[in-house]
Amino acid sequence: MQNAQLLAEQFEDNRAHLRAVAYRMLGSLTEADDAVQEAWLRLARTDTAEVDNLGGWLTTVVGRVCLDMLRSRKSRGEEPLDNDRLPDPVITSETIADPEQEVVLADSVGLALLVVLESLRPAERLAFVLHDMFAMPYEQIAPIVDRTPQTVKKLASQARRRVQGATPGPDPDVARRRRVVDAFLTAARGGDFDELLRLLDPEVVLRAEAGAAMRVIRGAAAVAGQAETFRRMATLCTVYPALVDGRCGLVNTMDGDPFSIIGFTVADDRITAIDILSDRERLARLDLTPVLG
């Protein structure tokens, strides 16, 4: 019993790290938790006397589980998330730190990166996530994907080229980003089209998912034309400021129930991306307690 308790404690010490790895691999918090649970089940069936580095062993197991899950998506003919649905957002408070959620978001540029990762092949994604984001050597990644270290290095390099330039980092000043978002919302509610154009990057992308196929709107003029959507939300909903994948955002509720989550990516005092999730089933599965209590 003592050994079992010690093993459980050691696993819990690694849980946040494993969840962060799985989240970047899968883009879904629910699936990430499933992958971590599978790692625990495999650990419970393993003779740990032969495991020299438990953290490394668990990371390898989670990597394999996630790779299998990604390949299963492909075999079922599922579309990548960037063509089908938004990745699950991580919701945190702007004022109260949540250590476990911070681990999930560490070294990440939020949803923009997850969307790019969804376009990668499973082996490319694993090589990039484990090497570039979690500093795992190519030699340790190679057995997971059944490739040579040299091939893994090429896979990570290919993924890196896809990621670079496609995921501009947001302004690190949260207060400054919030001022831009607040100005945008004020302009939207007031129907100030010129002010909206000033605040939107010319290449801004709005992605909205309500349970059906994701809707994508590109360009400042087209996105500004959606001002009525934001005005209506402000009228009908109770609005809570939040961090959505580390970006300034909003959690909107109606009659006490989650109605939508909006994340804004801000760079150089302009909004470069807006992501709206209003799928009721997915909202119900998200942990919104950091904002709603």
ZAGUFI-876355 format. One record per residue (C-alpha): residue in three letters; x, y, z. Coordinates in steps of 0.001 Angstrom, whole numbers, plus 500000, padded with zeros to 6 digits. Example, Ala and Ser with C-alpha at 12.3 -4.5 7.8 and 13.67 -1.06 7.14 Angstrom:
r dovo: ALA, xx: 512300, yy: 495500, zz: 507800
r dovo: SER, xx: 513670, yy: 498940, zz: 507140
! end
This chain:
r dovo: MET, xx: 500000, yy: 500000, zz: 500000
r dovo: GLN, xx: 502863, yy: 502326, zz: 500834
r dovo: ASN, xx: 504433, yy: 501765, zz: 497421
r dovo: ALA, xx: 501091, yy: 502340, zz: 495686
r dovo: GLN, xx: 500576, yy: 505575, zz: 497617
r dovo: LEU, xx: 504096, yy: 506762, zz: 496794
r dovo: LEU, xx: 503553, yy: 505976, zz: 493113
r dovo: ALA, xx: 500278, yy: 507909, zz: 493120
r dovo: GLU, xx: 501987, yy: 510893, zz: 494748
r dovo: GLN, xx: 504800, yy: 510816, zz: 492195
r dovo: PHE, xx: 502254, yy: 510684, zz: 489392
r dovo: GLU, xx: 500385, yy: 513672, zz: 490823
r dovo: ASP, xx: 503675, yy: 515583, zz: 490925
r dovo: ASN, xx: 503885, yy: 515087, zz: 487148
r dovo: ARG, xx: 500199, yy: 515513, zz: 486289
r dovo: ALA, xx: 500280, yy: 519234, zz: 485395
r dovo: HIS, xx: 503281, yy: 518728, zz: 483093
r dovo: LEU, xx: 501674, yy: 515721, zz: 481411
r dovo: ARG, xx: 498413, yy: 517615, zz: 480908
r dovo: ALA, xx: 500325, yy: 520496, zz: 479321
r dovo: VAL, xx: 502043, yy: 518108, zz: 476892
r dovo: ALA, xx: 498767, yy: 516384, zz: 476007
r dovo: TYR, xx: 496898, yy: 519676, zz: 475558
r dovo: ARG, xx: 499439, yy: 520901, zz: 473011
r dovo: MET, xx: 499327, yy: 517567, zz: 471243
r dovo: LEU, xx: 495534, yy: 517260, zz: 471102
r dovo: GLY, xx: 494104, yy: 520789, zz: 471401
r dovo: SER, xx: 491372, yy: 519447, zz: 473681
r dovo: LEU, xx: 491376, yy: 519587, zz: 477471
r dovo: THR, xx: 488978, yy: 516655, zz: 477678
r dovo: GLU, xx: 491148, yy: 514482, zz: 475435
r dovo: ALA, xx: 494264, yy: 515674, zz: 477275
r dovo: ASP, xx: 492784, yy: 514460, zz: 480565
r dovo: ASP, xx: 491921, yy: 511138, zz: 478897
r dovo: ALA, xx: 495532, yy: 510766, zz: 477730
r dovo: VAL, xx: 496866, yy: 511518, zz: 481206
r dovo: GLN, xx: 494465, yy: 508995, zz: 482735
r dovo: GLU, xx: 495651, yy: 506354, zz: 480259
r dovo: ALA, xx: 499245, yy: 507101, zz: 481293
r dovo: TRP, xx: 498264, yy: 506458, zz: 484920
r dovo: LEU, xx: 496652, yy: 503140, zz: 484005
r dovo: ARG, xx: 499770, yy: 502059, zz: 482137
r dovo: LEU, xx: 501949, yy: 503139, zz: 485047
r dovo: ALA, xx: 499861, yy: 501058, zz: 487443
r dovo: ARG, xx: 500521, yy: 497984, zz: 485277
r dovo: THR, xx: 504278, yy: 498604, zz: 485036
r dovo: ASP, xx: 507127, yy: 497381, zz: 487205
r dovo: THR, xx: 508523, yy: 500786, zz: 488182
r dovo: ALA, xx: 511706, yy: 499216, zz: 489523
r dovo: GLU, xx: 512869, yy: 499238, zz: 485911
r dovo: VAL, xx: 512008, yy: 502931, zz: 485423
r dovo: ASP, xx: 515003, yy: 505203, zz: 486051
r dovo: ASN, xx: 513337, yy: 508541, zz: 485237
r dovo: LEU, xx: 509625, yy: 508477, zz: 486044
r dovo: GLY, xx: 508932, yy: 511953, zz: 484630
r dovo: GLY, xx: 510614, yy: 511115, zz: 481337
r dovo: TRP, xx: 508878, yy: 507727, zz: 481196
r dovo: LEU, xx: 505457, yy: 509306, zz: 481746
r dovo: THR, xx: 506115, yy: 511996, zz: 479130
r dovo: THR, xx: 507037, yy: 509272, zz: 476643
r dovo: VAL, xx: 503862, yy: 507328, zz: 477449
r dovo: VAL, xx: 501672, yy: 510418, zz: 477076
r dovo: GLY, xx: 503406, yy: 511177, zz: 473782
r dovo: ARG, xx: 502610, yy: 507690, zz: 472485
r dovo: VAL, xx: 499008, yy: 507870, zz: 473681
r dovo: CYS, xx: 498513, yy: 511262, zz: 472023
r dovo: LEU, xx: 500126, yy: 510055, zz: 468804
r dovo: ASP, xx: 497717, yy: 507116, zz: 468721
r dovo: MET, xx: 494772, yy: 509459, zz: 469332
r dovo: LEU, xx: 495864, yy: 511791, zz: 466526
r dovo: ARG, xx: 496309, yy: 508886, zz: 464125
r dovo: SER, xx: 492903, yy: 507570, zz: 465132
r dovo: ARG, xx: 491394, yy: 510927, zz: 464177
r dovo: LYS, xx: 493001, yy: 510627, zz: 460750
r dovo: SER, xx: 491838, yy: 507030, zz: 460244
r dovo: ARG, xx: 488258, yy: 508039, zz: 461084
r dovo: GLY, xx: 488483, yy: 510790, zz: 458495
r dovo: GLU, xx: 488104, yy: 513600, zz: 461029
r dovo: GLU, xx: 489128, yy: 517054, zz: 459859
r dovo: PRO, xx: 491865, yy: 518968, zz: 461687
r dovo: LEU, xx: 490538, yy: 521348, zz: 464319
r dovo: ASP, xx: 491395, yy: 524427, zz: 462255
r dovo: ASN, xx: 488878, yy: 523242, zz: 459627
r dovo: ASP, xx: 486347, yy: 521787, zz: 462011
r dovo: ARG, xx: 486302, yy: 523332, zz: 465473
r dovo: LEU, xx: 488215, yy: 525630, zz: 467750
r dovo: PRO, xx: 490598, yy: 524022, zz: 470241
r dovo: ASP, xx: 489372, yy: 523981, zz: 473837
r dovo: PRO, xx: 490314, yy: 527318, zz: 475426
r dovo: VAL, xx: 491959, yy: 527526, zz: 478846
r dovo: ILE, xx: 490134, yy: 530129, zz: 480935
r dovo: THR, xx: 491918, yy: 531987, zz: 483726
r dovo: SER, xx: 491316, yy: 535107, zz: 485775
r dovo: GLU, xx: 493062, yy: 538343, zz: 484881
r dovo: THR, xx: 493736, yy: 539001, zz: 488553
r dovo: ILE, xx: 494007, yy: 535628, zz: 490357
r dovo: ALA, xx: 496788, yy: 533221, zz: 489403
r dovo: ASP, xx: 495987, yy: 529528, zz: 488878
r dovo: PRO, xx: 499279, yy: 527568, zz: 489014
r dovo: GLU, xx: 497936, yy: 524455, zz: 487257
r dovo: GLN, xx: 496440, yy: 526432, zz: 484375
r dovo: GLU, xx: 499610, yy: 528505, zz: 484107
r dovo: VAL, xx: 501550, yy: 525281, zz: 483504
r dovo: VAL, xx: 499173, yy: 524383, zz: 480673
r dovo: LEU, xx: 499705, yy: 527795, zz: 479064
r dovo: ALA, xx: 503440, yy: 528198, zz: 479745
r dovo: ASP, xx: 505620, yy: 528770, zz: 476673
r dovo: SER, xx: 502519, yy: 529011, zz: 474510
r dovo: VAL, xx: 501115, yy: 531776, zz: 472321
r dovo: GLY, xx: 497623, yy: 530470, zz: 472903
r dovo: LEU, xx: 495021, yy: 529399, zz: 470408
r dovo: ALA, xx: 496879, yy: 530740, zz: 467370
r dovo: LEU, xx: 499623, yy: 528180, zz: 467942
r dovo: LEU, xx: 497141, yy: 525368, zz: 468560
r dovo: VAL, xx: 495424, yy: 526109, zz: 465255
r dovo: VAL, xx: 498750, yy: 525865, zz: 463414
r dovo: LEU, xx: 499640, yy: 522665, zz: 465274
r dovo: GLU, xx: 496375, yy: 521131, zz: 464080
r dovo: SER, xx: 497581, yy: 521495, zz: 460486
r dovo: LEU, xx: 500679, yy: 519364, zz: 461148
r dovo: ARG, xx: 500985, yy: 515637, zz: 460588
r dovo: PRO, xx: 500892, yy: 513670, zz: 463874
r dovo: ALA, xx: 504619, yy: 512820, zz: 463840
r dovo: GLU, xx: 505561, yy: 516435, zz: 463022
r dovo: ARG, xx: 503386, yy: 517713, zz: 465825
r dovo: LEU, xx: 504846, yy: 515330, zz: 468370
r dovo: ALA, xx: 508428, yy: 516125, zz: 467342
r dovo: PHE, xx: 507812, yy: 519877, zz: 467586
r dovo: VAL, xx: 505870, yy: 519771, zz: 470852
r dovo: LEU, xx: 508247, yy: 517476, zz: 472704
r dovo: HIS, xx: 511486, yy: 519002, zz: 471397
r dovo: ASP, xx: 510745, yy: 522703, zz: 470924
r dovo: MET, xx: 508235, yy: 523177, zz: 473729
r dovo: PHE, xx: 509431, yy: 520648, zz: 476311
r dovo: ALA, xx: 513139, yy: 520282, zz: 475447
r dovo: MET, xx: 513065, yy: 516513, zz: 474981
r dovo: PRO, xx: 516130, yy: 515315, zz: 473016
r dovo: TYR, xx: 515573, yy: 513921, zz: 469523
r dovo: GLU, xx: 517073, yy: 510619, zz: 470672
r dovo: GLN, xx: 514266, yy: 510170, zz: 473212
r dovo: ILE, xx: 511544, yy: 511155, zz: 470743
r dovo: ALA, xx: 512739, yy: 508772, zz: 468016
r dovo: PRO, xx: 511386, yy: 505531, zz: 469588
r dovo: ILE, xx: 507953, yy: 507118, zz: 470109
r dovo: VAL, xx: 507461, yy: 507767, zz: 466376
r dovo: ASP, xx: 509586, yy: 504800, zz: 465268
r dovo: ARG, xx: 512012, yy: 507026, zz: 463360
r dovo: THR, xx: 515721, yy: 507825, zz: 463593
r dovo: PRO, xx: 516849, yy: 510882, zz: 465592
r dovo: GLN, xx: 517897, yy: 512526, zz: 462314
r dovo: THR, xx: 514410, yy: 512043, zz: 460869
r dovo: VAL, xx: 512820, yy: 513395, zz: 464051
r dovo: LYS, xx: 515033, yy: 516467, zz: 463756
r dovo: LYS, xx: 513756, yy: 517000, zz: 460197
r dovo: LEU, xx: 510156, yy: 516561, zz: 461349
r dovo: ALA, xx: 510615, yy: 519183, zz: 464066
r dovo: SER, xx: 512293, yy: 521527, zz: 461584
r dovo: GLN, xx: 509410, yy: 521177, zz: 459121
r dovo: ALA, xx: 506923, yy: 521905, zz: 461888
r dovo: ARG, xx: 508982, yy: 524865, zz: 463102
r dovo: ARG, xx: 508872, yy: 526483, zz: 459664
r dovo: ARG, xx: 505080, yy: 526135, zz: 459630
r dovo: VAL, xx: 504774, yy: 527696, zz: 463060
r dovo: GLN, xx: 507185, yy: 530594, zz: 462580
r dovo: GLY, xx: 505480, yy: 533634, zz: 461147
r dovo: ALA, xx: 502037, yy: 532085, zz: 461549
r dovo: THR, xx: 501799, yy: 532734, zz: 465282
r dovo: PRO, xx: 502786, yy: 536319, zz: 466127
r dovo: GLY, xx: 503180, yy: 536764, zz: 469862
r dovo: PRO, xx: 500640, yy: 538977, zz: 471624
r dovo: ASP, xx: 501576, yy: 542159, zz: 473435
r dovo: PRO, xx: 502805, yy: 540982, zz: 476870
r dovo: ASP, xx: 501205, yy: 543979, zz: 478621
r dovo: VAL, xx: 497788, yy: 542663, zz: 479701
r dovo: ALA, xx: 496492, yy: 546105, zz: 480717
r dovo: ARG, xx: 497459, yy: 547527, zz: 477333
r dovo: ARG, xx: 495765, yy: 544650, zz: 475506
r dovo: ARG, xx: 492655, yy: 545095, zz: 477643
r dovo: ARG, xx: 492453, yy: 548782, zz: 476689
r dovo: VAL, xx: 492473, yy: 547832, zz: 473002
r dovo: VAL, xx: 489759, yy: 545206, zz: 473546
r dovo: ASP, xx: 487622, yy: 547602, zz: 475595
r dovo: ALA, xx: 487968, yy: 550261, zz: 472898
r dovo: PHE, xx: 486877, yy: 547713, zz: 470285
r dovo: LEU, xx: 483822, yy: 546695, zz: 472316
r dovo: THR, xx: 482869, yy: 550330, zz: 472905
r dovo: ALA, xx: 483125, yy: 551054, zz: 469180
r dovo: ALA, xx: 481110, yy: 547923, zz: 468339
r dovo: ARG, xx: 478324, yy: 548851, zz: 470737
r dovo: GLY, xx: 478235, yy: 552369, zz: 469358
r dovo: GLY, xx: 478400, yy: 551314, zz: 465724
r dovo: ASP, xx: 481573, yy: 553370, zz: 465140
r dovo: PHE, xx: 482790, yy: 551658, zz: 461962
r dovo: ASP, xx: 485816, yy: 553926, zz: 461462
r dovo: GLU, xx: 487056, yy: 553287, zz: 465002
r dovo: LEU, xx: 486616, yy: 549553, zz: 464492
r dovo: LEU, xx: 488759, yy: 549702, zz: 461358
r dovo: ARG, xx: 491433, yy: 551598, zz: 463284
r dovo: LEU, xx: 491551, yy: 548935, zz: 465999
r dovo: LEU, xx: 491500, yy: 545911, zz: 463681
r dovo: ASP, xx: 494563, yy: 544634, zz: 461864
r dovo: PRO, xx: 493942, yy: 544655, zz: 458078
r dovo: GLU, xx: 494471, yy: 540859, zz: 458042
r dovo: VAL, xx: 492388, yy: 540143, zz: 461159
r dovo: VAL, xx: 490670, yy: 536740, zz: 461313
r dovo: LEU, xx: 487433, yy: 536037, zz: 463183
r dovo: ARG, xx: 486671, yy: 532368, zz: 463902
r dovo: ALA, xx: 483288, yy: 531453, zz: 465364
r dovo: GLU, xx: 481960, yy: 528042, zz: 466334
r dovo: ALA, xx: 478459, yy: 527394, zz: 467601
r dovo: GLY, xx: 478324, yy: 523623, zz: 467269
r dovo: ALA, xx: 478181, yy: 523361, zz: 463495
r dovo: ALA, xx: 481031, yy: 523980, zz: 461052
r dovo: MET, xx: 483340, yy: 526775, zz: 462125
r dovo: ARG, xx: 482709, yy: 530115, zz: 460450
r dovo: VAL, xx: 485764, yy: 532142, zz: 459403
r dovo: ILE, xx: 485694, yy: 535843, zz: 458474
r dovo: ARG, xx: 488827, yy: 537575, zz: 457201
r dovo: GLY, xx: 489758, yy: 541229, zz: 456821
r dovo: ALA, xx: 489105, yy: 544360, zz: 458882
r dovo: ALA, xx: 486067, yy: 545557, zz: 456938
r dovo: ALA, xx: 484336, yy: 542169, zz: 457064
r dovo: VAL, xx: 485025, yy: 541709, zz: 460785
r dovo: ALA, xx: 483925, yy: 545275, zz: 461571
r dovo: GLY, xx: 480684, yy: 544404, zz: 459824
r dovo: GLN, xx: 479981, yy: 541940, zz: 462648
r dovo: ALA, xx: 479687, yy: 544764, zz: 465212
r dovo: GLU, xx: 476012, yy: 543964, zz: 465760
r dovo: THR, xx: 477007, yy: 540552, zz: 467156
r dovo: PHE, xx: 479083, yy: 542153, zz: 469907
r dovo: ARG, xx: 476432, yy: 544793, zz: 470623
r dovo: ARG, xx: 473782, yy: 542086, zz: 470991
r dovo: MET, xx: 475977, yy: 540030, zz: 473330
r dovo: ALA, xx: 476577, yy: 543078, zz: 475519
r dovo: THR, xx: 472822, yy: 543705, zz: 475690
r dovo: LEU, xx: 471690, yy: 540141, zz: 476374
r dovo: CYS, xx: 474572, yy: 538727, zz: 478411
r dovo: THR, xx: 476409, yy: 539264, zz: 481666
r dovo: VAL, xx: 480020, yy: 539837, zz: 480650
r dovo: TYR, xx: 483044, yy: 538707, zz: 482697
r dovo: PRO, xx: 486576, yy: 539793, zz: 481705
r dovo: ALA, xx: 488916, yy: 536804, zz: 481517
r dovo: LEU, xx: 492113, yy: 535497, zz: 480027
r dovo: VAL, xx: 491394, yy: 533059, zz: 477208
r dovo: ASP, xx: 494503, yy: 530993, zz: 476412
r dovo: GLY, xx: 496475, yy: 533790, zz: 478033
r dovo: ARG, xx: 494841, yy: 536466, zz: 475860
r dovo: CYS, xx: 492366, yy: 539142, zz: 476862
r dovo: GLY, xx: 488881, yy: 537801, zz: 476492
r dovo: LEU, xx: 485344, yy: 537561, zz: 477780
r dovo: VAL, xx: 483117, yy: 534916, zz: 479311
r dovo: ASN, xx: 479481, yy: 535733, zz: 478544
r dovo: THR, xx: 476629, yy: 534179, zz: 480509
r dovo: MET, xx: 472863, yy: 534281, zz: 480004
r dovo: ASP, xx: 470571, yy: 533527, zz: 482940
r dovo: GLY, xx: 473593, yy: 532202, zz: 484813
r dovo: ASP, xx: 474618, yy: 529702, zz: 482123
r dovo: PRO, xx: 477705, yy: 530036, zz: 479869
r dovo: PHE, xx: 476679, yy: 531552, zz: 476531
r dovo: SER, xx: 479973, yy: 532230, zz: 474765
r dovo: ILE, xx: 483701, yy: 532704, zz: 475226
r dovo: ILE, xx: 485599, yy: 535270, zz: 473182
r dovo: GLY, xx: 489370, yy: 535538, zz: 472920
r dovo: PHE, xx: 491158, yy: 538512, zz: 471354
r dovo: THR, xx: 494732, yy: 538374, zz: 470056
r dovo: VAL, xx: 496315, yy: 541847, zz: 470200
r dovo: ALA, xx: 499654, yy: 542816, zz: 468652
r dovo: ASP, xx: 500993, yy: 546351, zz: 468157
r dovo: ASP, xx: 497762, yy: 547850, zz: 469552
r dovo: ARG, xx: 495613, yy: 546131, zz: 466927
r dovo: ILE, xx: 493399, yy: 543077, zz: 467114
r dovo: THR, xx: 494771, yy: 540348, zz: 464851
r dovo: ALA, xx: 492362, yy: 537534, zz: 465737
r dovo: ILE, xx: 488998, yy: 537045, zz: 467434
r dovo: ASP, xx: 487825, yy: 533569, zz: 468431
r dovo: ILE, xx: 484247, yy: 532954, zz: 469559
r dovo: LEU, xx: 483101, yy: 529648, zz: 471048
r dovo: SER, xx: 479360, yy: 529348, zz: 471682
r dovo: ASP, xx: 478847, yy: 525593, zz: 471426
r dovo: ARG, xx: 476712, yy: 524922, zz: 474522
r dovo: GLU, xx: 477876, yy: 521302, zz: 474937
r dovo: ARG, xx: 481556, yy: 522229, zz: 474799
r dovo: LEU, xx: 481076, yy: 525241, zz: 477070
r dovo: ALA, xx: 479465, yy: 522991, zz: 479679
r dovo: ARG, xx: 482605, yy: 520818, zz: 479779
r dovo: LEU, xx: 485046, yy: 523702, zz: 480324
r dovo: ASP, xx: 486306, yy: 524767, zz: 483745
r dovo: LEU, xx: 485068, yy: 528346, zz: 484119
r dovo: THR, xx: 485422, yy: 528523, zz: 487907
r dovo: PRO, xx: 488515, yy: 530794, zz: 487725
r dovo: VAL, xx: 486191, yy: 533489, zz: 486334
r dovo: LEU, xx: 482661, yy: 532585, zz: 487413
r dovo: GLY, xx: 483556, yy: 531100, zz: 490803
! end
